[in-house]
């Protein structure tokens, strides 16, 4: 499929269509898309004329672009003619234009698909003269991580389409990047790619009737939420790590059919590294705001500090005073806190409704009970009394304006035993350890993650 779209003269998209029964065309006021000539005269007899274009979105939008399968069709098509509800749009590497603005828009910030199309064209040209260089490969890895984030929020009728709907794009990418594709990630950059997370509302492990979509270490195993790879993108390439606490010994996937980029029946990764068990706390909650404006609502996030009797990170807080709300402060909040309404004293808006949303767990050392940091979980059902933290990457950076003040952190996979075999685990989230000495009493161990 990837070759079909990539080699087509251009692709016609029915952007406004909700399904295959709807056509490209729609009843509309055609004059609303046309420019008009405006003649202006001044008192000194000077005059000029100009064409005025009606306002229009410079990219097509519509139900079509919510579909998972359409993502790779957009990315691989060299040129697209899109019929939206209001306008006819033309998109290619050189120009983005519409009926309302046929001359096109000038320089603009590229979206993920445009970035891929332009970058792959340039890198392919350079790669035709020799092996791909390190900078180009890094660029393609970064683009792929952005592709995953954008693609992950699109909808597919069947969970089993999660990887196949991206297979054409992955196949074309392989020809340029020169790396092995494994369950939605790239073998030579797994050290960073394994650090994906679900930063917003948590998802669920995708399952079909056979119970398997992807291994737990792949982002494709989680559905219903956006996937972020920002934690890995900000690190140097895995191939350049010189302080590895872990090594990827072997990666294997089994496909259900002949498509080596499609549906899976099994996946396993064997890793040698430092792994240690930590106890989890009750969920800590992030407070969000929801402002009602007409028929729509804007959703944002603020963090709440529940300063009350017996606070200082003690559970049992059941009442919040509005004057205690501060930004960027964590606090434990009881599950039965309910909704809290406030007048416009805080927001300047008519009314704000606060709601609690689970964000993560604190982690504690099993022996001392001291907090070592926390972890962000992947899915809604996340009740585990403990998790095993597999150290992946250590990061030390200067803090603010103080060059001699360093912030240390260890980025880890949060795992739980499968109970099927000794040393076999599955991923449940992403952990961060801030205690530099916490891993000093453990030795490297070989484990399997499925």
Phi and psi in degrees as a GROMACS rama.xvg file:
@    title "Ramachandran Plot"
@    xaxis  label "Phi"
@    yaxis  label "Psi"
@TYPE xy
-58.9719  -41.2943  UNK-2
-66.0964  -36.2905  UNK-3
-60.67  -49.4566  UNK-4
-71.7687  -35.0688  UNK-5
-70.9759  -30.6362  UNK-6
-99.0587  2.17906  UNK-7
-72.2971  151.907  UNK-8
-64.2187  -48.6991  UNK-9
-162.37  160.734  UNK-10
-110.291  134.448  UNK-11
-98.9409  125.697  UNK-12
-117.533  129.174  UNK-13
-90.9976  78.7055  UNK-14
-59.8564  -33.2154  UNK-15
-82.9446  -12.1082  UNK-16
-71.6772  130.959  UNK-17
-82.1615  -24.7239  UNK-18
-158.24  -176.478  UNK-19
-71.5131  -8.17617  UNK-20
-85.0934  -11.8055  UNK-21
-97.9274  146.846  UNK-22
-93.8644  -178.745  UNK-23
-72.5257  -28.3181  UNK-24
-93.4276  151.706  UNK-25
-146.744  147.832  UNK-26
-71.0995  130.46  UNK-27
-158.27  170.155  UNK-28
-91.1411  100.862  UNK-29
-63.2336  -29.1073  UNK-30
-65.9115  -24.2743  UNK-31
-68.6585  -14.1319  UNK-32
-101.717  -5.9742  UNK-33
-95.2248  148.728  UNK-34
-80.0035  160.684  UNK-35
-130.707  152.889  UNK-36
-89.4579  128.042  UNK-37
-111.769  117.486  UNK-38
-99.5241  126.137  UNK-39
-119.654  128.472  UNK-40
-120.354  141.4  UNK-41
-110.838  164.844  UNK-42
-64.0194  -26.3655  UNK-43
-86.641  17.2834  UNK-44
75.7475  -0.878267  UNK-45
-74.8937  145.66  UNK-46
-151.455  159.45  UNK-47
-155.471  163.928  UNK-48
-127.743  152.015  UNK-49
-149.41  150.764  UNK-50
-90.618  128.551  UNK-51
-107.392  127.138  UNK-52
-101.359  138.545  UNK-53
-67.9253  155.557  UNK-54
-66.1529  136.384  UNK-55
-154.748  149.228  UNK-56
-65.6938  139.184  UNK-57
-85.6762  -10.1375  UNK-58
-121.106  144.592  UNK-59
-69.2238  145.197  UNK-60
-130.864  161.551  UNK-61
158.8  170.831  UNK-62
-56.8411  -28.2522  UNK-63
-56.6221  -35.6192  UNK-64
-85.2964  8.75959  UNK-65
-93.1808  -7.97339  UNK-66
-89.51  136.755  UNK-67
-63.7965  -43.6936  UNK-68
-62.9132  -27.1143  UNK-69
-74.9368  -21.1253  UNK-70
-57.8858  -51.5355  UNK-71
-69.8889  -27.7833  UNK-72
-64.6252  -39.638  UNK-73
-64.9828  -47.2255  UNK-74
-68.9559  -33.6468  UNK-75
-90.1267  -17.4045  UNK-76
-74.4966  125.523  UNK-77
-67.7578  -34.0146  UNK-78
-142.282  142.633  UNK-79
-134.384  132.06  UNK-80
-109.581  110.571  UNK-81
-112.2  129.996  UNK-82
-98.0492  106.944  UNK-83
-98.9119  -179.579  UNK-84
-68.5183  -24.3697  UNK-85
-114.407  -24.4347  UNK-86
-149.032  164.875  UNK-87
-106.813  125.468  UNK-88
-116.988  145.867  UNK-89
-122.666  130.211  UNK-90
-133.904  130.452  UNK-91
-151.019  -179.621  UNK-92
-61.9458  -33.7919  UNK-93
-90.1471  -22.6769  UNK-94
-153.332  141.804  UNK-95
-123.439  117.49  UNK-96
-144.405  173.767  UNK-97
-153.378  175.087  UNK-98
-56.7357  -41.3649  UNK-99
-71.1394  -26.6787  UNK-100
-139.101  75.0008  UNK-101
-67.3862  -18.9282  UNK-102
-79.4281  -12.19  UNK-103
87.4167  165.692  UNK-104
-91.4181  151.401  UNK-105
-78.8162  -145.804  UNK-106
-64.2976  136.829  UNK-107
-151.132  162.749  UNK-108
-68.9543  128.436  UNK-109
-75.9065  139.79  UNK-110
-84.1744  -178.802  UNK-111
-60.4423  -44.8804  UNK-112
-66.3249  -43.4417  UNK-113
-64.3761  -38.912  UNK-114
-62.8408  -42.6505  UNK-115
-62.4473  -48.223  UNK-116
-61.4033  -43.3903  UNK-117
-73.1675  -42.1822  UNK-118
-67.6225  -42.5926  UNK-119
-65.1914  -34.54  UNK-120
-66.4424  -43.2317  UNK-121
-68.2791  -45.679  UNK-122
-68.7266  -36.879  UNK-123
-59.7625  -39.799  UNK-124
-63.1267  -41.7419  UNK-125
-71.2373  -38.6555  UNK-126
-67.7683  -20.6311  UNK-127
-67.8637  -15.8309  UNK-128
-102.17  1.25632  UNK-129
161.898  179.242  UNK-130
-59.4373  149.444  UNK-131
-64.3277  137.145  UNK-132
-85.3354  170.863  UNK-133
-63.2376  -41.0411  UNK-134
-63.7154  -41.7199  UNK-135
-67.0005  -39.1477  UNK-136
-65.105  -41.6485  UNK-137
-60.1607  -40.6033  UNK-138
-61.36  -43.0778  UNK-139
-68.2101  -38.6312  UNK-140
-59.0853  -46.3715  UNK-141
-62.1994  -42.6578  UNK-142
-62.562  -40.7628  UNK-143
-62.1758  -40.3843  UNK-144
-62.7655  -37.6255  UNK-145
-68.5139  -36.5016  UNK-146
-60.6944  -46.204  UNK-147
-59.2931  -44.2707  UNK-148
-61.233  -44.3951  UNK-149
-71.1838  -41.2899  UNK-150
-68.9797  -33.9713  UNK-151
-63.3821  -22.4505  UNK-152
-91.3012  -1.62169  UNK-153
-81.9864  159.95  UNK-154
-105.224  140.04  UNK-155
-125.252  142.966  UNK-156
-63.686  -39.3931  UNK-157
-119.151  137.814  UNK-158
-60.4548  -29.7896  UNK-159
-65.0063  -13.013  UNK-160
-85.7139  -2.01783  UNK-161
-55.1884  -47.3385  UNK-162
-88.6038  -42.1531  UNK-163
-57.0497  -34.3217  UNK-164
-68.9313  -9.75583  UNK-165
-114.961  2.97412  UNK-166
-67.4938  -36.7424  UNK-167
-63.6457  -40.9575  UNK-168
-67.6135  -41.2834  UNK-169
-64.3426  -38.8578  UNK-170
-63.0438  -43.8101  UNK-171
-68.047  -36.265  UNK-172
-65.6106  -38.3648  UNK-173
-59.4582  -36.9895  UNK-174
-62.5561  -26.0739  UNK-175
-100.241  -43.741  UNK-176
-76.8413  -24.1229  UNK-177
66.7653  37.4187  UNK-178
-131.608  162.429  UNK-179
-89.0767  131.658  UNK-180
-90.7567  124.528  UNK-181
-133.49  108.247  UNK-182
53.2017  43.4057  UNK-183
88.2808  1.6475  UNK-184
-127.957  175.822  UNK-185
-114.814  129.88  UNK-186
-56.185  -45.7941  UNK-187
-75.8013  -6.58786  UNK-188
-126.295  25.7233  UNK-189
-63.7167  -29.3301  UNK-190
-55.8351  -37.311  UNK-191
-88.4271  -39.9675  UNK-192
-65.5994  -28.0189  UNK-193
-67.23  -14.0238  UNK-194
-88.8668  31.0091  UNK-195
-71.5829  160.04  UNK-196
-149.422  170.089  UNK-197
-115.179  89.8646  UNK-198
-74.6222  -20.0553  UNK-199
-103.608  -135.983  UNK-200
-63.4446  133.526  UNK-201
-73.653  154.313  UNK-202
-102.074  -157.11  UNK-203
-136.245  152.039  UNK-204
-68.2343  121.686  UNK-205
-70.1292  134.086  UNK-206
-140.955  139.995  UNK-207
-107.678  -166.642  UNK-208
-62.1  -30.022  UNK-209
-83.8101  -8.00422  UNK-210
84.3823  8.49944  UNK-211
-139.58  131.433  UNK-212
-121.202  -49.1352  UNK-213
-160.274  158.893  UNK-214
-64.5518  154.215  UNK-215
-63.2214  -22.3533  UNK-216
-80.4876  -4.40196  UNK-217
-98.6805  140.376  UNK-218
-59.8457  -25.4851  UNK-219
-67.0257  -13.7343  UNK-220
-78.1614  -11.3653  UNK-221
-114.116  133.104  UNK-222
-128.319  162.9  UNK-223
86.3276  13.2965  UNK-224
-155.561  164.813  UNK-225
-82.5649  139.916  UNK-226
-101.477  133.844  UNK-227
-119.318  138.376  UNK-228
-116.925  24.196  UNK-229
-63.0361  -34.8707  UNK-230
-61.144  -35.0943  UNK-231
-84.6242  -36.1618  UNK-232
-58.733  -32.0853  UNK-233
-81.0309  -0.320186  UNK-234
-100.751  157.959  UNK-235
-65.0533  161.574  UNK-236
-58.0362  143.93  UNK-237
-56.8655  -36.009  UNK-238
-65.7669  -16.1946  UNK-239
-101.086  -0.616046  UNK-240
-66.8658  129.668  UNK-241
-116.364  4.68299  UNK-242
-125.62  39.6728  UNK-243
-66.9438  129.23  UNK-244
-95.1435  -4.4669  UNK-245
-146.45  155.669  UNK-246
-133.621  136.899  UNK-247
-85.1917  111.22  UNK-248
-85.7401  -35.0877  UNK-249
-163.154  142.283  UNK-250
-132.925  131.708  UNK-251
-142.688  140.637  UNK-252
-133.908  149.314  UNK-253
-117.651  127.563  UNK-254
-94.2359  149.999  UNK-255
-81.1325  -18.9768  UNK-256
-143.987  -165.614  UNK-257
-76.2286  -14.7167  UNK-258
-74.9048  111.974  UNK-259
-78.91  7.96546  UNK-260
-126.438  9.93163  UNK-261
-108.819  -138.321  UNK-262
-67.1592  142.52  UNK-263
-110.778  156.942  UNK-264
-117.495  -14.623  UNK-265
-168.03  151.794  UNK-266
-155.393  140.724  UNK-267
-147.688  143.131  UNK-268
-128.804  131.057  UNK-269
-105.902  124.687  UNK-270
-130.228  140.725  UNK-271
-107.971  121.113  UNK-272
-171.577  -174.946  UNK-273
-88.1318  127.03  UNK-274
-137.633  135.685  UNK-275
-147.366  144.044  UNK-276
-85.5804  140.425  UNK-277
-133.07  146.918  UNK-278
-82.7485  149.573  UNK-279
-105.878  158.007  UNK-280
-101.475  -172.907  UNK-281
-66.9087  159.385  UNK-282
-61.6163  138.819  UNK-283
-97.5723  146.566  UNK-284
-109.986  142.789  UNK-285
-104.356  136.068  UNK-286
-91.7095  138.221  UNK-287
-119.034  159.923  UNK-288
-115.121  145.99  UNK-289
-137.226  111.22  UNK-290
-102.899  127.728  UNK-291
-84.9741  126.034  UNK-292
-134.635  98.097  UNK-293
66.049  -130.189  UNK-294
-89.3809  -2.02324  UNK-295
-117.127  165.838  UNK-296
-137.232  137.678  UNK-297
-94.5289  133.937  UNK-298
-113.538  126.787  UNK-299
-131.739  -170.16  UNK-300
-136.132  133.697  UNK-301
-131.998  151.395  UNK-302
-100.111  143.314  UNK-303
-116.741  134.373  UNK-304
-105.145  111.079  UNK-305
-87.924  82.2532  UNK-306
-82.1918  112.787  UNK-307
-152.858  -171.06  UNK-308
-61.8362  130.005  UNK-309
67.9294  35.5394  UNK-310
-80.4369  -132.616  UNK-311
58.758  54.2824  UNK-312
59.5004  41.9138  UNK-313
-108.941  139.861  UNK-314
-75.479  164.215  UNK-315
107.708  1.84897  UNK-316
-72.6774  118.974  UNK-317
-118.8  -5.63029  UNK-318
-130.434  140.344  UNK-319
-123.628  127.591  UNK-320
-92.3694  138.248  UNK-321
-63.4931  -29.0796  UNK-322
-71.1619  -8.79647  UNK-323
-89.936  -1.58709  UNK-324
-75.129  125.919  UNK-325
-134.035  158.302  UNK-326
-92.3161  146.626  UNK-327
66.4303  34.8536  UNK-328
-128.699  130.441  UNK-329
-90.3273  149.773  UNK-330
-158.741  148.661  UNK-331
-77.6043  139.602  UNK-332
-134.82  137.305  UNK-333
-62.9484  150.914  UNK-334
-66.9798  -29.0348  UNK-335
-94.2611  29.5278  UNK-336
-68.6211  -29.8346  UNK-337
75.7847  -176.519  UNK-338
-83.8659  148.223  UNK-339
-125.8  128.655  UNK-340
-111.207  142.58  UNK-341
-133.928  154.286  UNK-342
-78.9885  -169.58  UNK-343
-82.4009  17.2907  UNK-344
-64.1654  -33.0877  UNK-345
-94.729  -44.5327  UNK-346
-98.0438  -21.1445  UNK-347
77.119  -0.210756  UNK-348
-95.4298  174.762  UNK-349
-63.315  -47.5213  UNK-350
-161.796  148.349  UNK-351
-127.813  135.734  UNK-352
-110.473  126.684  UNK-353
-97.0381  140.952  UNK-354
-139.024  147.731  UNK-355
-91.3547  140.002  UNK-356
-136.354  131.646  UNK-357
-65.2614  135.502  UNK-358
-118.9  -37.2143  UNK-359
-179.974  -175.741  UNK-360
-123.017  148.778  UNK-361
-82.517  153.595  UNK-362
-117.782  141.574  UNK-363
-130.385  144.091  UNK-364
-64.5698  134.811  UNK-365
-63.8801  -36.8326  UNK-366
-86.2808  -49.4016  UNK-367
-87.391  -24.7571  UNK-368
82.0681  -1.11878  UNK-369
-74.112  146.337  UNK-370
-72.2641  133.31  UNK-371
-111.841  -9.69092  UNK-372
145.698  -132.635  UNK-373
-160.783  -179.513  UNK-374
-143.449  149.78  UNK-375
-103.099  126.504  UNK-376
-90.9639  160.802  UNK-377
-87.0171  -35.8109  UNK-378
-129.104  166.565  UNK-379
-63.8758  -47.9598  UNK-380
-82.5925  98.4294  UNK-381
-133.566  27.9943  UNK-382
-76.9453  99.7742  UNK-383
-132.161  131.16  UNK-384
-72.6375  -21.4342  UNK-385
-154.407  158.763  UNK-386
-135.177  156.192  UNK-387
-100.045  126.902  UNK-388
-98.6233  116.213  UNK-389
-98.3447  111.791  UNK-390
-67.2053  129.016  UNK-391
-114.048  -51.9528  UNK-392
-145.021  133.435  UNK-393
-95.062  139.944  UNK-394
-135.297  127.012  UNK-395
-123.499  126.501  UNK-396
-141.974  152.598  UNK-397
-70.8836  147.869  UNK-398
-106.467  115.237  UNK-399
59.8781  -134.117  UNK-400
-89.4003  0.892339  UNK-401
-101.575  100.876  UNK-402
-67.0325  -25.9741  UNK-403
-91.8827  2.91258  UNK-404
-106.832  108.522  UNK-405
-105.941  144.072  UNK-406
-106.03  123.21  UNK-407
-106.092  139.157  UNK-408
-152.911  149.84  UNK-409
-119.729  123.417  UNK-410
-93.7141  130.863  UNK-411
-137.126  156.947  UNK-412
-86.2741  136.906  UNK-413
-93.9575  120.366  UNK-414
-125.075  158.021  UNK-415
-133.722  147.156  UNK-416
-64.4201  144.115  UNK-417
-78.701  -24.5472  UNK-418
80.0388  0.354808  UNK-419
-87.9959  -43.3033  UNK-420
-144.777  153.349  UNK-421
-63.882  131.589  UNK-422
77.9881  13.2474  UNK-423
-106.45  130.994  UNK-424
-130.698  166.457  UNK-425
-130.837  151.395  UNK-426
-79.5987  140.992  UNK-427
-126.807  -9.23204  UNK-428
174.843  -165.831  UNK-429
-123.223  127.771  UNK-430
-112.21  151.916  UNK-431
-130.006  125.135  UNK-432
-112.56  126.757  UNK-433
-105.401  -1.79201  UNK-434
-92.7338  111.493  UNK-435
-62.8844  -24.4528  UNK-436
-95.1117  0.160952  UNK-437
-66.0424  -32.6498  UNK-438
-92.1448  2.68809  UNK-439
-68.0353  -23.2923  UNK-440
-97.8871  13.1108  UNK-441
-118.732  154.801  UNK-442
-109.491  159.22  UNK-443
-62.9511  144.118  UNK-444
-141.439  145.951  UNK-445
-95.8791  126.041  UNK-446
-132.33  163.741  UNK-447
-114.126  138.255  UNK-448
-118.934  126.901  UNK-449
